[in-house]
Amino acid sequence: MLYSRSKDLSYLYITKSNTMDNLIAKIYGMQKTVFNTRDIALIWEEKNRNNLKSKISYYVRNGDIVRLKNGIFVKNKNYDRQELAASIYTPSYVSFETILREEGVIFQHYDTVFIAGTLSKELVIDDLKISFRKIKEAVLYNPFGIINKGNYSVASKERAFLDMIYLFPGYYFDNLKSINWEKCNEMVKIYGNKQMAKRLRAYHKENK
């Protein structure tokens, strides 16, 4: 009888262990590198808030996932920094200097990741500086010039350029030779701003 009871307890322990291993495997099996609490609840199909909190705490203590701040987790420190920045608030997308620097439109390097979103705010998470800049909703929700990277979105070169002159009239750009002006002339309509359209024509004239 004692042997049978011991055997049963062992079986329950192994089953629980396998279940927990399967949960973390679901996280590591995804392309996403950054997760919020809601993401994890959906992945684990866990509706009980207390159970979810307990499981997350277990994996954080175990070192299987890393808590960057309350409600934000990563698999390890090799996460995508732009994905992190774009995952804090939604809707949002990577834009402004971050994209323009990558595209060679401006030359100055920035450690900050610049995000177009619903509010203006500065954050530092895990030594990453994130700058959120408010864009009106009619523009923010318009997909013209937005590239889906799978886990987050980024502006095309032309969209980032227009975002910049929308918020910063008279901004100096180092190299506008690669800008597709035809795309810009179509895309500028989503901003509904006549003065901005004039600024766009002035930039085009100066860089023919």
N, C-alpha and C positions, 0 to 999 in steps of 0.2 A: 504494500500500500504506500509506504514511504517512497519507494523507488518510482512508483507510478506518478505520484504527486510531483516529485523532483523533475521527472521527465516532462510533465505537462508545463511546469514553470519555465523550463528551458526552451520549450517550443514557443511559448508566448513571448519570451525575450527575443528570440531570433526573428519572429514575425514582426515585432515592433521595430527592431533594428533595420530589417529589410524595408519596412514602410518608410522609415525616416531617410534611408539611403535613396529610395526612389524619389522622395521629395526634392532632395538637393540635386539629384540627377536631372530633374526637370528644369531646374534653374540653369545648370551648366550645359544642358542640351540646346539652349536658345542662343541666337545670335546677339540678343540684347546684352549689353554689359552693365547697364544701370537699371535699377528696379525701385519703384516706390512700393509702399505697403499694399496699395490696391492691385498693382501688377502681380505681386506674390500671392495675394488672396485668390486671384483669378487663375493663376497657374496651378496652385495647389487645390483649387476648388474648395477652399475653406471659408465657410460662411460665419463660423463662430469667432467672434473678435478675440476672445480670451485665448482660445486654442491657437489662433494665428499668432498672437503676440508671444505666446509660450514657445511655439516652434521656431519663430524668427530669433528669439533670444537664445535658444539652444544652439542654433547654427552660428550665430555671432560669437558666442562663447567658445564654440568648437573651432572657430577660425575658418569655417566653410564659406561664409560670406562676411563682408566688411560693411559696418555701418558708418557712412560718411557724416550723416546728421540725422536727426529724427525723421523717420519716414523715407530715407534715401539709402539704398544699399547697392553694393557692387560685388561682383564675383571675387575680384582681386584688384590690386592697384594698377593693373594694365587696362583699365577701362578707357573708353572713348571720351575724351574731355568735352568735345562738342556735344556728344549725346547727353552727358551729364547736364551741361548748361541748358540744353533745349528741353530737358525733362522736368525742370523745376516747376514751371508754370505752362499751362496749355490754354489756348493755342499759342504756339510760338515757332520761330525758325531762326537759324543762324544767319546773320546778315552783316551789313555795315563794314567796318574795317576788317573784320575777320575774313570775310569772303574777298574783299577788294585786295587785301594783302596777298592772299593765296593766288589771286588771278593776275598779280603784277600791276594792278591799277594804282596802288599806292605802295611806297617802298618802306615806310616806317613799320618796324615790328612792334606788335602789342602782345603782352602776356594775357591780357583780358580777352575773353570770348564775348562778342557782342551779339545780343539777341533782340529780335523784334517781337514784341508781345503786347499785352494789355495794360501794362503798368511800367512806370519808371522806377528802377530800384538797382542798388548795387549789393552784391553778395560775395562772400569769400567762402568757398567750400573746399576743404582739403588742399589749401594753398592755391586754388584756382579762383581767379577773379572773374566774376560774371557781371556784365552790365546789361540790364534790361532797359530797352527804350520803347516808349509807348507809340504804337501805330494805331490809327483809327480802325475800328472793326471792319468797315467796308473793304479796306485794303488788306488787313490781316487775314481775313477769311478768303480772299481771292487767290486762287491757285496759280494765276498767270506768273510764270517765271519762278515757281517754287519747285524744287527738286526733292523728291522723296528718297531718302537714303535708307529706307527700311525701318529704322527705329526712331528716326527724327527727320526733320526737313531743313533744307538750306536754301538760301536765295541763289538764283543764277547771278552771274556777273552783272547783267543789266538790271536785274531787280535790286541787287545790293546798291548799285550806283544810284538808282532812282530813290531808294529808301534814304540814302545819304543826302541827296539834294532836297528831298522832301523836308527833312528835319534840320538840315544845316545849309541854308542858302549861301552860296558863295564859297563853298568848301573847295580847297585846292587839291586836285588830283595830279599825281606825278606822270601818269601815262594812260591816256584815253584812246590810244591807237587801236586797241583790240575791241573796243565797244561796238556793238552792232546797233547803229542808230535807228535803223528801221524797226527793230524790236522795241527799242526805247520809245519811239513815237507811238507805237501801238499800246505799249504797257502803261505809259504815263496817264492814259485815260482813266485807269482804275482809281487814281488818286483824286480825281475831281477837283483839280486845283489849277486855275488858269495861270497864276503867277509861276507855278512850278513848270508848266509847259513852256512858258517864256524862258525860264532859266535853262531848260533843256535845249532849246533852240540856240541860246547863246553859247552853251558849252560846245554844241555841235559846230557852230560857226567858227569858234576859236580853234577847233581841232580837226578841221578838214585837211 
